[in-house]
């Protein structure tokens, strides 16, 4: 029943549900208390509404957002509470007393001060807004002044409204005790605080506090681009839940040969981007993006098929590659949209064969196998379990945009899988890691996810009370305590490193201050590894657990587990890199043979029905590797899906980048020759190449490009660049 209430109220937890109920009941209680009148009942109900409202806002509750849509937003709720105070005073026969008039005047003036406050915060944000957001980019060409401290603008309206607390408390105390002076003091404090809040914002409207103009900022960015001369771009756009799709490529981009750049389109995703030393530029406006000087870029990589890709795809001087955000047998892995790219890079032979079977117009010669560089952190199976109790990871994918039963095992099989694991004859530790998108479309999926988390929490509590595990817990208590203390230390240091050079600030400050610091980045990398180690040590190796959020990462869960249960998704393909046993659920009930025929990644898996009756087969393979009939099949499938172990995936990836950059350079030289009657430049000698900054492989690419130009193409007549129609503008061939 509680789960149903949570789903209907669109809240995320029991505490949120309790706060929502208290808030919804609190306001009627405030009205009843005012009408009775009962001043202490009124004070208690008012306190409840303040606390519940504040808590729901801190949690970003969906319910609070919905209230705003039905004319019951935050400012209306505060105004209603103040009106109820006036009603209470009238019902207490204080309508002719000075306190009554003081309260009315205070609340009217306070309400009036909210208008300039709203105008000030809006104007400051507008005048401080840059057309771009950057990281690791030196915008030295423009002066970006300090913005207001974050405390002034973050949730500014909510903070302003809460300044009525002194007046509310003072008036109620005065009404209850007869000491009117307390009410006058409270009202004066509220008005002074409101005036002060407005006053401290006014200086930030001065011209010397405003951000530079958009043309000046874009010019500075173009100057930086001209100095940095990026060669490889990761172009990322998507919804607020899709940050993981870009994050999975950050380490690869940091290791790519050349000068990498990450181009983003949504401001809200910048804050969700993980730490990286690679320069990042977020350009929300399509017109600004299309006017950037990206003439040095030769390869652009796309991890997702989204509409905004068109703004970069229009640039002819670079080659465009779909790299995706995972490798799986889902239909998304053979999207016909992929025809717009010059090449499609897959992990192994399986990706190539998928496109051939799907027949969606992707030519075989446009597919390049590059491995999966992200899989390097995944540890290979040793053939034995990490701990006395085997750990099984359940990592279902999300429900998708339709109701296809094959999308996820969560809806039809999720609870059966978890129950069978929790009640297995031999003890098993269960780690549940749901997909980040779980429940964003389907309320049923969200409800099942909640029930599974409750199942795991309940089982963990029961296990903790069993004598065997009580003994283990006592033995491990000291180590877990140390690990938890270490987590606190590491998180404090990470938070300190995440802060900009000054307290607070806004996007403009962050763009100015977020310059690359190799020492800082190295420390963050080390701390992340230490955090991950301490996190797992803070739990017992026998404890069931649910893992959500960005940390720990999915691959960290792979390394902690001895087997996995999942669905048709890239999670399965990635887990195969470990060589460990795994099971995949045939949620659409195709039958084992047909399921294997349609889905390459399950050919070495234990196939589960929706009842999960076959789960014991997986557990036997984990307990006794000698009884594992699929070990050899997993090894062969790993090569087919993910490519060979040698050369490494990163080496394959870099080779693909170089080869495609050479094609782009050849195309550009050929077009320049045909359009402008220009002769291809001779390749620079090695010494000259190094002195001109091309010692990072550029000379070899240019040489390959020169060799690729067709010598039989006659020179075209001279055409003025403005009339040529090709190469004009910021992306012109130089």
C-alpha positions as CSV (number, residue, x, y, z in Angstrom):
1,X,0.0,0.0,0.0
2,X,2.9,2.4,0.8
3,X,4.5,1.6,-2.5
4,X,1.3,2.4,-4.3
5,X,1.0,5.7,-2.4
6,X,4.6,6.6,-3.3
7,X,3.9,5.9,-6.9
8,X,0.7,7.9,-7.0
9,X,2.2,10.9,-5.2
10,X,5.3,10.7,-7.5
11,X,7.7,10.9,-4.6
12,X,11.0,9.0,-4.2
13,X,10.9,7.5,-0.7
14,X,8.9,6.9,2.4
15,X,10.3,10.1,4.0
16,X,9.2,12.1,1.0
17,X,5.8,10.6,1.2
18,X,5.5,11.4,4.9
19,X,6.6,15.0,4.2
20,X,4.1,15.3,1.4
21,X,1.3,14.0,3.6
22,X,2.2,16.4,6.5
23,X,2.4,19.4,4.1
24,X,-1.0,18.6,2.5
25,X,-2.6,18.1,5.9
26,X,-0.7,21.0,7.5
27,X,-2.4,23.8,5.6
28,X,-6.0,22.8,6.4
29,X,-4.9,22.5,10.0
30,X,-3.5,26.0,9.9
31,X,-6.8,27.2,8.6
32,X,-8.8,25.3,11.3
33,X,-6.5,26.6,14.0
34,X,-7.0,30.2,12.8
35,X,-10.8,29.7,12.8
36,X,-11.1,28.1,16.3
37,X,-8.9,30.1,17.3
38,X,-6.1,28.1,18.9
39,X,-2.8,29.9,18.8
40,X,-0.6,27.0,19.9
41,X,-2.3,24.5,17.5
42,X,-1.8,27.2,14.8
43,X,1.9,27.5,15.7
44,X,2.5,23.7,15.6
45,X,0.7,23.3,12.3
46,X,2.6,26.3,10.8
47,X,5.9,24.8,11.9
48,X,5.0,21.5,10.2
49,X,4.2,23.2,6.9
50,X,7.5,25.1,7.0
51,X,9.5,22.0,7.7
52,X,7.7,19.7,5.2
53,X,7.8,22.3,2.5
54,X,11.5,22.9,3.0
55,X,12.3,19.2,3.0
56,X,10.4,18.5,-0.2
57,X,12.1,21.4,-1.9
58,X,15.5,20.1,-0.8
59,X,14.7,16.7,-2.3
60,X,13.4,18.3,-5.5
61,X,10.1,16.5,-5.1
62,X,7.9,16.1,-8.2
63,X,4.9,16.9,-6.0
64,X,6.2,20.4,-5.3
65,X,6.6,21.0,-9.0
66,X,3.0,19.8,-9.6
67,X,1.6,22.2,-6.9
68,X,3.1,25.1,-8.9
69,X,1.2,24.0,-11.9
70,X,-2.2,24.1,-10.1
71,X,-1.7,27.6,-8.7
72,X,-0.5,26.4,-5.3
73,X,3.2,27.3,-5.8
74,X,5.6,28.2,-3.1
75,X,4.8,31.9,-3.0
76,X,1.1,31.2,-2.8
77,X,1.6,28.8,0.1
78,X,3.6,31.5,2.0
79,X,1.0,34.1,1.2
80,X,-1.8,31.8,2.4
81,X,0.1,31.2,5.7
82,X,0.5,34.9,6.3
83,X,-3.2,35.5,5.5
84,X,-4.1,32.8,8.1
85,X,-2.1,34.7,10.7
86,X,-4.1,37.8,10.0
87,X,-7.3,35.7,10.3
88,X,-6.0,34.3,13.6
89,X,-5.4,37.8,15.0
90,X,-8.9,38.8,14.0
91,X,-10.4,35.8,15.6
92,X,-8.5,36.5,18.7
93,X,-10.2,39.9,18.9
94,X,-7.0,41.7,18.1
95,X,-8.2,43.4,14.9
96,X,-8.3,46.8,16.5
97,X,-4.9,46.4,18.2
98,X,-1.6,47.9,17.0
99,X,-0.2,44.4,16.6
100,X,-2.8,43.6,14.0
101,X,-1.9,46.7,11.9
102,X,1.8,46.0,12.3
103,X,1.4,42.5,11.0
104,X,-0.7,43.6,8.0
105,X,1.7,46.3,7.1
106,X,4.7,44.0,7.5
107,X,3.3,41.3,5.3
108,X,2.2,43.8,2.6
109,X,5.6,45.5,2.6
110,X,7.4,42.1,2.6
111,X,5.2,41.0,-0.3
112,X,6.1,44.2,-2.2
113,X,9.8,43.7,-1.6
114,X,9.6,40.3,-3.4
115,X,9.0,42.0,-6.7
116,X,12.3,43.9,-6.9
117,X,14.1,40.9,-5.5
118,X,12.7,38.7,-8.3
119,X,13.6,41.3,-10.9
120,X,17.1,41.7,-9.5
121,X,17.9,38.0,-9.5
122,X,16.5,37.6,-13.0
123,X,18.5,40.5,-14.4
124,X,21.7,39.4,-12.7
125,X,21.3,35.9,-14.2
126,X,20.6,37.3,-17.6
127,X,23.5,39.8,-17.5
128,X,25.8,37.1,-16.1
129,X,24.8,34.5,-18.7
130,X,27.5,33.6,-21.2
131,X,26.6,32.1,-24.6
132,X,28.8,29.1,-23.7
133,X,29.9,27.1,-20.7
134,X,33.5,25.8,-20.6
135,X,35.9,23.6,-18.7
136,X,39.6,23.5,-19.2
137,X,39.4,26.3,-21.7
138,X,41.5,29.5,-21.2
139,X,39.1,32.4,-22.0
140,X,41.9,35.0,-21.4
141,X,40.6,37.1,-24.3
142,X,37.7,38.4,-22.2
143,X,37.4,39.7,-18.7
144,X,34.8,37.8,-16.7
145,X,34.2,39.6,-13.4
146,X,33.3,37.8,-10.2
147,X,29.6,37.0,-9.9
148,X,27.5,37.0,-6.8
149,X,28.2,34.2,-4.3
150,X,26.2,31.2,-5.0
151,X,24.3,31.5,-1.7
152,X,22.7,34.7,-3.0
153,X,21.2,33.3,-6.3
154,X,20.8,29.6,-5.6
155,X,17.1,29.0,-4.7
156,X,16.9,32.8,-4.2
157,X,13.0,32.9,-4.2
158,X,12.8,30.3,-1.6
159,X,15.3,32.0,0.6
160,X,13.5,35.4,0.2
161,X,10.2,33.9,1.2
162,X,11.7,32.3,4.3
163,X,12.7,35.7,5.6
164,X,9.1,36.0,6.9
165,X,10.0,33.6,9.7
166,X,11.0,36.3,12.3
167,X,7.8,38.2,11.6
168,X,5.6,35.0,11.8
169,X,7.3,33.8,15.0
170,X,7.3,37.3,16.6
171,X,3.6,37.9,15.8
172,X,2.5,34.5,17.2
173,X,4.5,34.9,20.4
174,X,3.2,38.4,20.9
175,X,-0.4,37.2,20.3
176,X,0.1,34.4,22.8
177,X,1.9,36.3,25.5
178,X,0.5,39.8,25.0
179,X,4.1,41.2,24.6
180,X,3.5,43.2,21.4
181,X,7.0,44.4,21.3
182,X,8.2,40.9,20.3
183,X,5.9,41.1,17.3
184,X,7.2,44.5,16.3
185,X,10.8,43.3,16.6
186,X,10.0,40.3,14.5
187,X,8.3,42.4,11.8
188,X,11.2,44.8,11.8
189,X,13.8,42.0,11.4
190,X,11.9,40.5,8.5
191,X,11.7,43.8,6.6
192,X,15.3,44.7,7.3
193,X,16.5,41.3,6.1
194,X,14.3,41.6,2.9
195,X,15.7,45.1,2.3
196,X,19.2,43.9,3.0
197,X,18.8,41.0,0.6
198,X,17.8,43.4,-2.2
199,X,20.6,45.8,-1.3
200,X,23.4,43.2,-1.5
201,X,22.1,42.2,-5.0
202,X,22.1,45.8,-6.4
203,X,25.9,46.1,-6.9
204,X,25.9,43.1,-9.2
205,X,23.9,45.1,-11.7
206,X,26.8,47.4,-12.3
207,X,28.4,47.2,-15.7
208,X,31.7,46.1,-14.3
209,X,30.0,43.1,-12.7
210,X,28.2,42.0,-15.9
211,X,29.5,39.2,-18.2
212,X,31.1,40.3,-21.5
213,X,28.9,40.4,-24.6
214,X,28.2,37.2,-26.5
215,X,30.3,38.3,-29.6
216,X,33.3,39.0,-27.3
217,X,33.0,35.6,-25.6
218,X,32.6,33.8,-28.9
219,X,35.6,35.6,-30.3
220,X,37.7,34.6,-27.3
221,X,36.6,31.0,-27.8
222,X,37.5,31.2,-31.5
223,X,40.9,32.6,-30.5
224,X,41.4,29.7,-28.1
225,X,40.3,27.2,-30.7
226,X,42.8,28.7,-33.1
227,X,45.6,28.3,-30.5
228,X,44.6,24.8,-29.3
229,X,43.6,23.5,-32.8
230,X,41.5,20.6,-31.8
231,X,41.6,17.5,-34.1
232,X,39.1,15.1,-32.5
233,X,35.7,16.1,-31.1
234,X,33.3,14.1,-28.9
235,X,29.9,15.7,-29.7
236,X,27.3,15.0,-27.0
237,X,23.7,16.1,-26.6
238,X,20.8,14.5,-24.7
239,X,18.3,14.6,-21.9
240,X,19.2,15.3,-18.3
241,X,19.2,11.5,-17.6
242,X,21.7,10.7,-20.4
243,X,24.9,12.2,-18.9
244,X,26.3,8.6,-18.5
245,X,26.4,8.3,-22.3
246,X,29.0,11.0,-22.5
247,X,30.8,10.2,-19.3
248,X,31.6,6.7,-20.5
249,X,33.8,8.2,-23.2
250,X,35.8,10.7,-21.1
251,X,38.7,8.4,-20.3
252,X,39.0,7.4,-23.9
253,X,39.0,11.0,-25.0
254,X,41.7,11.8,-22.5
255,X,43.8,9.0,-24.0
256,X,43.1,9.6,-27.7
257,X,46.1,10.7,-29.8
258,X,45.7,14.3,-31.1
259,X,44.0,17.3,-29.5
260,X,40.6,16.2,-28.1
261,X,37.7,18.5,-27.4
262,X,34.3,17.7,-26.0
263,X,31.4,19.7,-27.4
264,X,28.1,19.7,-25.5
265,X,24.7,21.3,-26.1
266,X,22.8,21.3,-22.8
267,X,23.9,23.6,-19.9
268,X,22.4,21.3,-17.3
269,X,24.5,18.4,-18.4
270,X,27.8,20.2,-17.8
271,X,27.4,19.9,-14.1
272,X,26.8,16.2,-14.5
273,X,29.9,15.6,-16.5
274,X,32.6,13.7,-14.6
275,X,36.0,15.1,-13.9
276,X,38.2,15.3,-17.1
277,X,41.3,17.0,-18.3
278,X,39.9,17.3,-21.8
279,X,38.7,20.8,-22.8
280,X,34.9,21.0,-22.7
281,X,32.7,23.6,-24.5
282,X,29.0,23.7,-24.1
283,X,27.3,25.7,-26.9
284,X,23.5,25.7,-26.4
285,X,22.6,27.8,-29.4
286,X,22.8,26.1,-32.8
287,X,23.7,29.4,-34.5
288,X,26.7,29.9,-32.2
289,X,27.9,26.3,-32.8
290,X,27.6,26.6,-36.5
291,X,29.8,29.8,-36.4
292,X,32.6,28.3,-34.4
293,X,35.9,27.9,-36.1
294,X,36.3,24.1,-36.1
295,X,38.4,24.0,-39.2
296,X,41.2,22.0,-37.6
297,X,38.8,19.2,-36.5
298,X,39.1,16.1,-38.7
299,X,37.1,13.5,-36.7
300,X,33.9,14.0,-34.8
301,X,32.5,11.2,-32.6
302,X,28.9,10.8,-31.7
303,X,27.8,8.6,-28.7
304,X,24.1,9.1,-29.3
305,X,21.6,9.6,-32.2
306,X,19.9,12.8,-31.3
307,X,18.3,15.6,-33.4
308,X,21.0,18.2,-32.5
309,X,23.6,16.1,-34.2
310,X,22.6,17.9,-37.4
311,X,24.3,21.1,-36.3
312,X,27.7,19.4,-36.4
313,X,26.9,16.9,-39.2
314,X,26.6,19.8,-41.6
315,X,30.4,20.5,-41.4
316,X,32.0,18.9,-44.4
317,X,35.7,19.4,-43.3
318,X,35.5,16.7,-40.7
319,X,34.5,13.0,-40.8
320,X,31.6,12.0,-38.6
321,X,31.5,8.7,-36.7
322,X,28.8,7.0,-34.7
323,X,30.5,5.3,-31.7
324,X,27.3,4.8,-29.6
325,X,27.1,4.3,-25.8
326,X,27.2,0.6,-25.6
327,X,27.3,-2.6,-27.7
328,X,24.2,-4.8,-27.7
329,X,21.7,-6.7,-29.8
330,X,19.0,-4.1,-29.2
331,X,17.4,-2.4,-32.2
332,X,19.0,0.8,-31.2
333,X,22.4,-0.7,-32.1
334,X,21.3,-0.9,-35.8
335,X,19.5,2.4,-36.1
336,X,18.9,3.5,-39.7
337,X,19.9,7.0,-38.6
338,X,23.4,5.7,-38.7
339,X,23.5,6.2,-42.4
340,X,24.2,9.9,-41.9
341,X,27.7,9.2,-40.5
342,X,30.8,8.6,-42.6
343,X,31.7,5.6,-40.5
344,X,30.2,3.4,-37.7
345,X,32.6,2.0,-35.2
346,X,31.7,-1.2,-33.5
347,X,33.5,-3.2,-30.8
348,X,34.0,-6.4,-32.7
349,X,32.8,-8.5,-35.6
350,X,29.4,-8.9,-34.0
351,X,28.5,-5.3,-34.6
352,X,29.4,-5.5,-38.2
353,X,27.2,-8.6,-38.7
354,X,24.3,-6.9,-36.9
355,X,24.2,-4.2,-39.5
356,X,24.4,-6.7,-42.3
357,X,21.5,-8.7,-40.9
358,X,19.4,-5.6,-40.2
359,X,19.9,-4.3,-43.8
360,X,19.3,-0.7,-42.8
361,X,21.6,0.8,-45.4
362,X,24.9,0.8,-43.6
363,X,27.7,-0.3,-46.0
364,X,30.1,-2.9,-44.7
365,X,33.1,-0.8,-45.8
366,X,31.9,2.0,-43.5
367,X,32.0,-0.1,-40.4
368,X,35.3,-0.2,-38.4
369,X,36.0,-2.5,-35.5
370,X,37.8,-0.7,-32.7
371,X,37.1,-2.7,-29.6
372,X,35.8,-1.2,-26.4
373,X,38.4,1.0,-24.7
374,X,36.1,1.6,-21.7
375,X,36.4,-2.0,-20.7
376,X,40.0,-1.8,-19.6
377,X,39.0,-1.4,-15.9
378,X,37.0,-4.7,-16.0
379,X,39.0,-7.5,-14.2
380,X,39.2,-10.9,-15.7
381,X,37.7,-13.9,-13.9
382,X,40.2,-16.0,-11.9
383,X,37.9,-19.1,-11.8
384,X,37.2,-18.7,-8.1
385,X,34.8,-16.6,-6.1
386,X,36.2,-13.4,-4.5
387,X,34.7,-14.3,-1.1
388,X,33.3,-17.3,0.7
389,X,29.9,-16.3,-0.4
390,X,29.5,-15.7,-4.2
391,X,28.1,-12.4,-5.3
392,X,25.6,-12.1,-8.1
393,X,24.9,-8.8,-9.7
394,X,21.4,-8.1,-11.0
395,X,21.6,-5.2,-13.5
396,X,18.4,-4.9,-15.6
397,X,18.2,-2.4,-18.3
398,X,15.4,0.2,-18.5
399,X,11.8,-0.3,-19.9
400,X,12.4,1.6,-23.1
401,X,10.0,4.0,-24.9
402,X,7.5,1.3,-25.7
403,X,5.9,-1.7,-23.9
404,X,7.9,-4.4,-25.7
405,X,8.2,-7.2,-23.1
406,X,11.7,-7.9,-24.4
407,X,13.0,-4.5,-23.3
408,X,13.7,-5.4,-19.7
409,X,13.4,-8.3,-17.3
410,X,12.4,-6.0,-14.5
411,X,8.6,-6.0,-15.2
412,X,8.0,-9.7,-15.7
413,X,10.9,-11.4,-14.1
414,X,12.7,-9.0,-11.8
415,X,11.1,-9.9,-8.5
416,X,11.3,-13.7,-9.3
417,X,15.1,-13.3,-10.1
418,X,15.8,-11.5,-6.8
419,X,13.6,-13.8,-4.7
420,X,15.3,-16.9,-6.1
421,X,18.7,-15.5,-5.4
422,X,17.8,-14.4,-1.9
423,X,16.4,-17.8,-1.1
424,X,19.0,-20.0,-2.8
425,X,20.0,-23.2,-1.1
426,X,23.5,-22.0,-0.6
427,X,24.0,-18.4,0.6
428,X,24.4,-15.8,-2.2
429,X,25.1,-12.1,-1.9
430,X,22.9,-10.0,-4.2
431,X,23.9,-6.6,-5.6
432,X,21.1,-4.8,-7.4
433,X,22.0,-2.0,-9.7
434,X,19.0,-0.6,-11.7
435,X,19.4,1.3,-14.9
436,X,19.5,5.1,-14.4
437,X,16.4,5.5,-16.6
438,X,14.3,3.0,-14.7
439,X,10.8,4.4,-14.1
440,X,11.2,7.6,-16.1
441,X,8.5,6.4,-18.5
442,X,6.7,3.4,-16.8
443,X,5.1,3.8,-13.4
444,X,5.0,-0.1,-13.3
445,X,8.8,-0.3,-13.7
446,X,9.3,2.3,-11.0
447,X,7.0,0.3,-8.7
448,X,8.8,-3.0,-9.3
449,X,12.1,-1.3,-8.8
450,X,10.9,0.0,-5.4
451,X,9.6,-3.5,-4.4
452,X,13.0,-5.1,-5.3
453,X,14.9,-2.5,-3.3
454,X,12.6,-3.2,-0.3
455,X,13.1,-7.0,-0.8
456,X,16.8,-6.6,-0.7
457,X,16.7,-4.3,2.3
458,X,14.5,-6.7,4.2
459,X,16.7,-9.7,3.4
460,X,19.8,-7.7,4.4
461,X,18.2,-7.0,7.8
462,X,17.2,-10.7,8.3
463,X,20.7,-11.9,7.3
464,X,22.3,-9.4,9.8
465,X,20.3,-11.0,12.6
466,X,21.4,-14.6,11.8
467,X,24.1,-16.0,14.2
468,X,26.6,-16.7,11.4
469,X,26.5,-13.3,10.0
470,X,26.4,-11.6,13.4
471,X,29.8,-13.3,14.1
472,X,31.2,-12.1,10.7
473,X,29.9,-8.6,11.3
474,X,31.6,-8.5,14.7
475,X,34.9,-9.6,13.2
476,X,34.7,-7.1,10.4
477,X,33.3,-4.1,12.4
478,X,36.7,-2.5,13.0
479,X,37.7,-2.7,9.3
480,X,34.3,-1.4,8.2
481,X,34.6,1.5,10.7
482,X,38.0,2.5,9.3
483,X,36.7,2.3,5.7
484,X,33.7,4.5,6.6
485,X,36.0,7.0,8.2
486,X,38.2,6.9,5.1
487,X,35.2,7.5,2.9
488,X,34.4,10.7,4.9
489,X,38.0,11.9,4.5
490,X,38.1,11.2,0.8
491,X,34.7,12.7,0.1
492,X,35.7,15.9,2.0
493,X,38.9,16.2,0.0
494,X,37.0,15.6,-3.3
495,X,34.5,18.2,-2.4
496,X,37.3,20.6,-1.6
497,X,38.9,19.9,-5.0
498,X,35.6,20.4,-6.7
499,X,35.3,23.9,-5.4
500,X,36.3,26.8,-7.7
501,X,38.9,29.3,-6.7
502,X,36.4,31.4,-4.8
503,X,33.3,30.4,-2.8
504,X,30.1,30.2,-4.7
505,X,29.9,31.7,-8.2
506,X,27.9,31.0,-11.3
507,X,28.4,29.5,-14.7
508,X,30.4,32.5,-15.8
509,X,32.8,32.1,-12.9
510,X,33.1,28.4,-13.5
511,X,34.0,28.9,-17.1
512,X,36.7,31.4,-16.1
513,X,38.1,29.3,-13.3
514,X,37.8,25.7,-14.5
515,X,41.2,25.6,-16.2
516,X,43.0,22.3,-16.5
517,X,45.2,21.4,-13.5
518,X,47.1,18.2,-14.1
519,X,48.1,17.9,-10.5
520,X,44.5,18.4,-9.3
521,X,43.2,15.9,-11.9
522,X,45.8,13.3,-10.9
523,X,44.8,13.7,-7.2
524,X,41.1,13.3,-8.1
525,X,41.9,10.1,-10.1
526,X,43.8,8.7,-7.1
527,X,41.1,9.7,-4.7
528,X,38.4,8.1,-6.8
529,X,40.2,4.8,-6.8
530,X,40.7,5.0,-3.0
531,X,37.0,5.9,-2.6
532,X,35.9,2.9,-4.6
533,X,38.1,0.6,-2.5
534,X,36.9,2.1,0.8
535,X,33.3,1.9,-0.3
536,X,33.3,-1.8,-0.9
537,X,35.3,-2.4,2.3
538,X,32.7,-0.5,4.3
539,X,30.2,-3.3,3.6
540,X,30.4,-6.9,4.6
541,X,31.1,-9.4,1.7
542,X,27.9,-11.2,2.7
543,X,25.6,-8.1,2.8
544,X,22.9,-7.7,0.1
545,X,22.9,-4.1,-1.3
546,X,21.3,-1.8,-3.8
547,X,23.7,0.5,-5.8
548,X,22.3,3.6,-7.4
549,X,23.8,6.8,-8.6
550,X,27.0,7.6,-10.5
551,X,29.3,6.0,-7.9
552,X,30.3,3.3,-7.6
553,X,30.3,2.6,-11.4
554,X,28.8,-0.3,-13.1
555,X,32.2,-1.8,-13.9
556,X,33.1,-1.6,-10.2
557,X,30.0,-3.7,-9.6
558,X,31.3,-6.1,-12.2
559,X,34.6,-6.5,-10.4
560,X,32.8,-7.2,-7.1
561,X,30.6,-9.9,-8.5
562,X,31.1,-13.5,-9.5
563,X,28.2,-13.7,-11.9
564,X,25.5,-11.4,-13.4
565,X,21.9,-11.5,-14.4
566,X,20.8,-8.9,-17.0
567,X,18.8,-8.3,-20.2
568,X,19.6,-7.7,-23.8
569,X,21.7,-4.5,-23.5
570,X,25.3,-3.3,-23.7
571,X,25.6,-4.4,-20.0
572,X,25.8,-8.0,-21.1
573,X,28.3,-7.4,-23.9
574,X,30.5,-5.4,-21.4
575,X,30.3,-8.1,-18.7
576,X,31.4,-10.7,-21.2
577,X,34.8,-9.0,-21.1
578,X,35.2,-10.4,-17.5
579,X,34.8,-14.0,-18.7
580,X,32.5,-14.7,-15.7
581,X,29.2,-16.7,-15.9
582,X,26.1,-14.7,-16.7
583,X,22.4,-15.2,-17.3
584,X,20.1,-13.3,-19.6
585,X,16.3,-13.2,-19.3
586,X,14.1,-14.2,-22.2
587,X,11.4,-11.8,-21.1
588,X,9.6,-11.9,-24.5
589,X,9.4,-15.8,-24.1
590,X,10.9,-16.5,-27.6
591,X,12.3,-19.8,-26.4
592,X,16.0,-20.5,-25.7
593,X,17.0,-21.4,-29.2
594,X,15.2,-18.5,-30.9
595,X,16.4,-16.2,-28.2
596,X,20.0,-17.2,-28.9
597,X,19.5,-17.0,-32.7
598,X,18.3,-13.4,-32.5
599,X,20.7,-12.2,-29.8
600,X,24.4,-12.8,-30.2
601,X,25.4,-11.9,-26.7
602,X,23.3,-14.7,-25.1
603,X,24.9,-17.5,-26.9
604,X,27.1,-18.2,-24.0
605,X,24.6,-17.3,-21.3
606,X,22.2,-19.2,-19.0
607,X,18.8,-18.4,-20.5
608,X,16.2,-17.5,-17.9
609,X,12.5,-17.7,-18.3
610,X,10.3,-15.1,-16.6
611,X,10.0,-17.4,-13.6
612,X,13.8,-17.5,-13.2
613,X,13.6,-21.3,-12.5
614,X,16.9,-21.8,-14.3
615,X,18.9,-19.6,-11.9
616,X,20.4,-22.7,-10.2
617,X,22.3,-23.5,-13.3
618,X,24.1,-20.1,-13.1
619,X,24.8,-20.6,-9.3
620,X,26.3,-24.1,-10.0
621,X,28.6,-22.6,-12.6
622,X,29.8,-20.1,-10.0
623,X,30.2,-22.6,-7.2
624,X,32.1,-25.2,-9.3
625,X,34.0,-23.9,-12.4
626,X,34.6,-27.5,-13.4
627,X,30.8,-27.9,-13.8
628,X,30.6,-24.8,-16.0
629,X,29.7,-26.0,-19.6
630,X,29.8,-22.5,-21.1
631,X,33.3,-21.4,-20.2
632,X,34.8,-22.0,-23.6
633,X,31.8,-20.5,-25.4
634,X,32.2,-17.3,-23.3
635,X,35.8,-17.0,-24.4
636,X,35.0,-17.3,-28.1
637,X,32.0,-14.9,-27.8
638,X,34.2,-12.3,-26.1
639,X,36.5,-12.2,-29.1
640,X,33.5,-12.0,-31.5
641,X,31.7,-9.3,-29.6
642,X,34.6,-7.2,-28.4
643,X,37.4,-7.9,-30.7
644,X,40.9,-9.4,-30.0
645,X,42.9,-8.6,-26.9
646,X,45.9,-7.5,-29.0
647,X,46.3,-4.9,-30.1
648,X,44.5,-3.2,-27.2
649,X,41.2,-1.5,-27.8
650,X,42.8,1.9,-27.2
651,X,45.4,1.2,-29.9
652,X,42.7,0.1,-32.3
653,X,40.7,3.2,-31.5
654,X,43.7,5.5,-32.1
655,X,44.5,3.8,-35.4
656,X,40.9,4.3,-36.5
657,X,41.1,8.0,-35.6
658,X,44.3,8.5,-37.6
659,X,43.0,6.6,-40.6
660,X,39.8,8.7,-40.7
661,X,41.6,11.9,-40.1
662,X,43.7,11.1,-43.2
663,X,40.6,10.6,-45.2
664,X,39.2,13.9,-44.0
665,X,42.5,15.7,-44.9
666,X,42.5,14.0,-48.3
667,X,38.9,15.2,-48.9
668,X,39.7,18.8,-47.9
669,X,42.8,19.0,-50.1
670,X,40.9,17.5,-53.0
671,X,38.0,20.0,-52.6
672,X,40.5,22.9,-52.3
673,X,42.2,21.8,-55.4
674,X,39.0,21.4,-57.4
675,X,37.3,24.6,-56.1
676,X,40.2,27.0,-55.8
677,X,42.6,25.7,-58.4
678,X,45.1,25.1,-55.6
679,X,47.8,22.5,-55.8
680,X,48.1,20.1,-52.9
681,X,50.9,21.2,-50.6
682,X,53.9,18.9,-50.4
683,X,54.3,17.0,-47.1
684,X,56.5,18.7,-44.6
685,X,59.9,17.0,-43.9
686,X,60.0,15.5,-40.4
687,X,62.1,18.3,-39.0
688,X,59.8,21.0,-40.4
689,X,56.8,19.1,-39.3
690,X,58.1,19.0,-35.7
691,X,59.0,22.7,-35.7
692,X,55.5,23.6,-37.0
693,X,53.7,21.7,-34.3
694,X,52.9,18.7,-36.5
695,X,55.1,16.3,-34.7
696,X,52.2,14.5,-33.1
697,X,51.4,12.5,-36.3
698,X,50.0,15.3,-38.4
699,X,52.8,15.1,-40.9
700,X,52.0,11.4,-41.5
701,X,48.3,12.2,-42.0
702,X,49.1,15.0,-44.4
703,X,51.4,12.7,-46.4
704,X,48.7,10.0,-46.6
705,X,46.2,12.7,-47.6
706,X,48.5,13.9,-50.4
707,X,48.9,10.4,-51.7
708,X,45.2,9.9,-51.7
709,X,44.4,12.9,-54.0
710,X,43.5,11.8,-57.4
711,X,46.2,13.1,-59.8
712,X,43.9,12.7,-62.8
713,X,41.4,15.3,-61.6
714,X,42.0,18.5,-63.7
715,X,42.5,21.8,-62.0
716,X,39.2,23.7,-61.8
717,X,39.1,27.3,-62.9
718,X,39.6,30.0,-60.2
719,X,36.4,30.6,-58.3
720,X,36.0,33.4,-55.7
721,X,35.6,31.9,-52.3
722,X,32.4,33.8,-51.6
723,X,30.8,32.3,-54.8
724,X,32.2,28.8,-54.4
725,X,29.5,27.6,-52.0
726,X,32.0,25.2,-50.5
727,X,34.4,26.0,-47.7
728,X,33.0,29.4,-47.0
729,X,32.6,30.7,-43.5
730,X,34.3,29.7,-40.2
731,X,34.8,26.1,-41.4
732,X,36.5,27.1,-44.7
733,X,39.4,25.1,-45.8
734,X,42.6,26.9,-45.0
